[in-house]
Amino acid sequence: MKHYTKEELESYRQHGMSVLGRLTCSAHLKECAACADLLKELEADDAFVMELRDSIRIFDEAAKCDKGK
């Protein structure tokens, strides 16, 4: 069984694949735990980056408030 690469799964997540490619990948993900796990890792990485960006934004806003006092 061919496994999808991170780049291919990222293309799947970003809707960069053709409709046929997305259907094929989706069917594969239902059958392949390794690829499904890799997809979950990519999604977890995105969540971590979003949390980090939010933390930085909050820190920057707090620093601006402190300067304004």
Secondary structure, DSSP 4 states (H G I P E B T S, - for coil): -PPPPHHHHHHHHTT-S-HHHHHHHHHHHHH-HHHHHHHHHHHHHHHHHHHHHHHHHHHHHHHHHHHT-
